[in-house]
Amino acid sequence: MTDSQPIMSDSQFKAIGVRAWPPRFEELPRYERKKIQTRERIYRTALKLFGERGLAATTVDQITETADVAKGTFFNYFHSKEQVFGYFIELQLAKVREAQEAVRKGKSVHPVLRRAFQRLGGEIGGSPNLARALIAAVLGNEIARETVATGMDKGRQLLAQILSVGQASGEVRGDRRIATMSLAFQQAVFGALVVWAINPQVKLANLLNATFEDYWKCIEARKDGSK
């Protein structure tokens, strides 16, 4: 990755608290670009090691050595290795915020939600080992679990706003509770990842697309007006 290549979308800048939003990556001051790149490199390195060794067996020293940064630099961005999951959640929430903004601007709910679904599931980069490590970490580490649980709660609030627009436009059925449909969206994403982590012979993108379409059939407004 070069300095001229944006590593995050505008919404991701806002999600992680970068001051100059909505300017694009290349428009930010050099020191802010360097901070974003450093945090991203540490994050990606940590995920890679989690996938290879698991959360428990991965140390901060291993992360900093592999990412080629000082240990103090790591702690400038993360208080612990578990806090890497906080950044993971921030990136995931940024994708849902982008979907929310697209719907607010008049985009159809179906393609917007489908893209968000694929992007959320695709954050693991097509690595079944990483999917297994993330699932194990969330289930086996209290800090990681609480971080993800809090992020999922925020995500459901954003999804609820998208689905509410869908109900108002007649795309999403009105006889289902929005909270239930928001939760079902997250269950579908995580369910697809678990299935794929167990049996990765199927291409993840194809599984995510098929799973979303099944989800959509359950929430799509009936054309004949029936429930």
C-alpha positions as CSV (number, residue, x, y, z in Angstrom):
1,M,0.0,0.0,0.0
2,T,1.3,3.4,-0.9
3,D,0.8,6.8,0.7
4,S,-1.5,7.8,-2.2
5,Q,-3.9,4.9,-1.7
6,P,-6.8,5.5,0.7
7,I,-6.9,2.7,3.2
8,M,-10.3,3.7,4.7
9,S,-13.5,5.3,3.4
10,D,-14.7,8.6,4.6
11,S,-17.2,7.0,6.9
12,Q,-14.4,5.0,8.5
13,F,-12.5,8.2,9.2
14,K,-15.5,9.5,11.1
15,A,-15.9,6.2,12.9
16,I,-12.4,6.2,14.4
17,G,-12.6,9.9,15.3
18,V,-10.2,11.3,12.7
19,R,-10.6,15.1,12.9
20,A,-10.7,16.0,9.2
21,W,-13.8,14.3,8.0
22,P,-15.1,14.2,5.2
23,P,-11.7,15.1,3.4
24,R,-10.2,12.1,1.6
25,F,-7.2,10.3,2.9
26,E,-4.7,12.1,0.6
27,E,-6.1,15.5,1.8
28,L,-5.2,14.9,5.4
29,P,-2.0,16.2,7.0
30,R,0.9,13.9,6.6
31,Y,1.0,13.1,10.4
32,E,-2.6,12.1,10.4
33,R,-2.1,9.9,7.4
34,K,0.8,8.2,9.1
35,K,-1.2,7.7,12.3
36,I,-4.0,6.0,10.3
37,Q,-1.6,3.8,8.4
38,T,0.3,2.8,11.5
39,R,-2.9,1.8,13.3
40,E,-4.1,-0.1,10.3
41,R,-0.8,-2.0,10.0
42,I,-0.9,-3.0,13.7
43,Y,-4.6,-4.0,13.3
44,R,-4.0,-6.1,10.2
45,T,-0.9,-7.7,11.7
46,A,-2.8,-8.6,14.9
47,L,-5.6,-10.2,13.0
48,K,-3.2,-12.2,10.9
49,L,-1.4,-13.5,14.0
50,F,-4.8,-14.2,15.8
51,G,-5.7,-16.4,12.8
52,E,-2.4,-18.2,12.8
53,R,-1.9,-18.7,16.6
54,G,-5.2,-17.7,18.3
55,L,-5.8,-14.8,20.6
56,A,-4.4,-16.4,23.8
57,A,-1.1,-17.5,22.2
58,T,-0.5,-14.2,20.5
59,T,1.6,-11.6,22.4
60,V,1.9,-7.9,22.0
61,D,5.6,-8.5,21.4
62,Q,4.9,-10.8,18.5
63,I,2.5,-8.2,17.0
64,T,4.9,-5.3,17.3
65,E,7.8,-7.4,15.9
66,T,5.8,-8.6,12.9
67,A,4.3,-5.1,12.3
68,D,7.8,-3.6,12.7
69,V,6.7,-1.0,15.3
70,A,7.9,-0.2,18.8
71,K,6.0,-1.6,21.7
72,G,5.2,1.9,22.9
73,T,3.7,2.6,19.5
74,F,1.3,-0.3,19.9
75,F,0.1,1.1,23.2
76,N,-0.4,4.5,21.6
77,Y,-3.3,2.9,19.7
78,F,-4.4,-0.1,21.7
79,H,-4.4,-0.6,25.5
80,S,-4.2,-4.3,25.0
81,K,-4.3,-7.0,22.3
82,E,-8.0,-7.5,23.1
83,Q,-8.7,-3.9,22.2
84,V,-7.9,-4.7,18.6
85,F,-11.4,-6.1,18.6
86,G,-12.6,-2.6,19.3
87,Y,-11.0,-1.4,16.1
88,F,-12.6,-4.3,14.3
89,I,-16.0,-3.2,15.6
90,E,-15.3,0.4,14.6
91,L,-14.6,-0.6,11.0
92,Q,-17.7,-2.8,10.9
93,L,-19.9,-0.1,12.3
94,A,-18.5,2.3,9.7
95,K,-19.8,0.0,6.9
96,V,-23.2,0.0,8.4
97,R,-23.1,3.8,8.7
98,E,-22.2,4.0,5.0
99,A,-25.3,1.9,4.3
100,Q,-27.4,4.1,6.5
101,E,-26.2,7.2,4.6
102,A,-26.8,5.6,1.2
103,V,-30.4,4.7,2.1
104,R,-30.9,8.2,3.6
105,K,-29.9,9.6,0.2
106,G,-32.6,7.6,-1.5
107,K,-30.8,4.3,-2.5
108,S,-32.9,1.2,-2.5
109,V,-32.6,-0.8,0.7
110,H,-32.1,-4.2,-0.9
111,P,-28.8,-3.6,-2.7
112,V,-27.5,-1.4,0.1
113,L,-28.1,-4.0,2.7
114,R,-26.7,-6.7,0.4
115,R,-23.5,-4.8,0.0
116,A,-23.2,-4.2,3.7
117,F,-23.8,-7.8,4.4
118,Q,-21.0,-8.9,2.0
119,R,-18.6,-6.3,3.4
120,L,-19.3,-7.2,7.0
121,G,-18.6,-10.8,6.4
122,G,-15.6,-10.1,4.2
123,E,-13.7,-8.1,6.8
124,I,-11.9,-11.4,7.8
125,G,-10.3,-11.4,4.3
126,G,-11.3,-14.8,3.2
127,S,-9.3,-16.6,6.0
128,P,-11.1,-19.5,7.6
129,N,-8.4,-19.6,10.3
130,L,-9.0,-16.0,11.2
131,A,-12.8,-16.6,11.3
132,R,-12.2,-19.5,13.7
133,A,-9.8,-17.4,15.8
134,L,-12.3,-14.5,16.0
135,I,-15.2,-16.7,17.0
136,A,-13.1,-18.5,19.6
137,A,-11.8,-15.2,21.0
138,V,-15.3,-13.7,21.3
139,L,-16.6,-16.8,23.0
140,G,-13.6,-17.4,25.2
141,N,-12.4,-13.9,26.2
142,E,-14.6,-11.7,28.3
143,I,-13.0,-8.4,27.2
144,A,-13.4,-9.4,23.5
145,R,-17.0,-10.6,24.1
146,E,-18.0,-7.4,25.8
147,T,-16.4,-5.3,23.1
148,V,-18.2,-7.2,20.3
149,A,-21.5,-7.3,22.3
150,T,-21.4,-3.5,22.7
151,G,-20.6,-3.0,19.0
152,M,-23.4,-5.3,17.9
153,D,-25.9,-3.3,20.0
154,K,-24.8,-0.2,18.2
155,G,-25.0,-2.0,14.9
156,R,-28.6,-3.0,15.5
157,Q,-29.5,0.5,16.2
158,L,-28.1,1.6,12.8
159,L,-29.7,-1.3,11.1
160,A,-33.0,-0.4,12.6
161,Q,-32.9,3.0,11.0
162,I,-32.2,1.5,7.6
163,L,-35.1,-1.0,8.0
164,S,-37.4,1.7,9.2
165,V,-36.7,3.6,5.9
166,G,-37.4,0.3,4.1
167,Q,-40.8,0.0,5.8
168,A,-41.7,3.6,5.0
169,S,-40.8,3.0,1.3
170,G,-42.7,-0.3,1.1
171,E,-39.6,-2.4,0.5
172,V,-39.6,-4.1,3.9
173,R,-42.6,-5.7,5.4
174,G,-44.4,-3.8,8.1
175,D,-45.7,-6.8,10.1
176,R,-42.3,-7.6,11.6
177,R,-40.6,-5.9,14.5
178,I,-37.6,-3.9,13.3
179,A,-35.6,-5.0,16.3
180,T,-36.2,-8.6,15.4
181,M,-35.2,-8.0,11.7
182,S,-32.0,-6.2,12.9
183,L,-31.0,-9.0,15.1
184,A,-31.8,-11.5,12.3
185,F,-29.4,-9.6,10.0
186,Q,-26.5,-10.0,12.5
187,Q,-27.4,-13.7,13.1
188,A,-27.3,-14.3,9.4
189,V,-23.8,-12.7,9.0
190,F,-22.3,-14.6,12.0
191,G,-24.1,-17.8,11.1
192,A,-22.7,-17.7,7.6
193,L,-19.2,-17.1,8.9
194,V,-19.4,-20.0,11.4
195,V,-20.6,-22.4,8.7
196,W,-17.9,-21.3,6.3
197,A,-15.2,-21.5,9.1
198,I,-16.2,-25.1,9.6
199,N,-16.5,-26.0,5.9
200,P,-14.5,-23.5,3.9
201,Q,-14.7,-25.4,0.6
202,V,-17.5,-23.0,-0.4
203,K,-16.5,-19.6,-1.6
204,L,-17.2,-17.1,1.2
205,A,-18.6,-14.4,-1.1
206,N,-21.1,-16.9,-2.6
207,L,-22.2,-18.1,0.8
208,L,-22.7,-14.6,2.0
209,N,-24.7,-13.6,-1.0
210,A,-27.0,-16.7,-0.8
211,T,-27.4,-16.2,3.0
212,F,-28.4,-12.6,2.5
213,E,-31.0,-13.4,-0.2
214,D,-32.6,-15.9,2.2
215,Y,-32.7,-13.2,4.8
216,W,-34.2,-10.7,2.4
217,K,-37.0,-13.1,1.4
218,C,-38.0,-13.2,5.1
219,I,-38.2,-9.4,5.4
220,E,-39.2,-8.3,1.9
221,A,-42.6,-6.6,1.6
222,R,-45.1,-8.9,-0.2
223,K,-46.0,-7.5,-3.7
224,D,-49.6,-8.6,-3.4
225,G,-50.0,-6.9,0.0
226,S,-50.4,-10.2,1.9
227,K,-48.4,-10.8,5.1
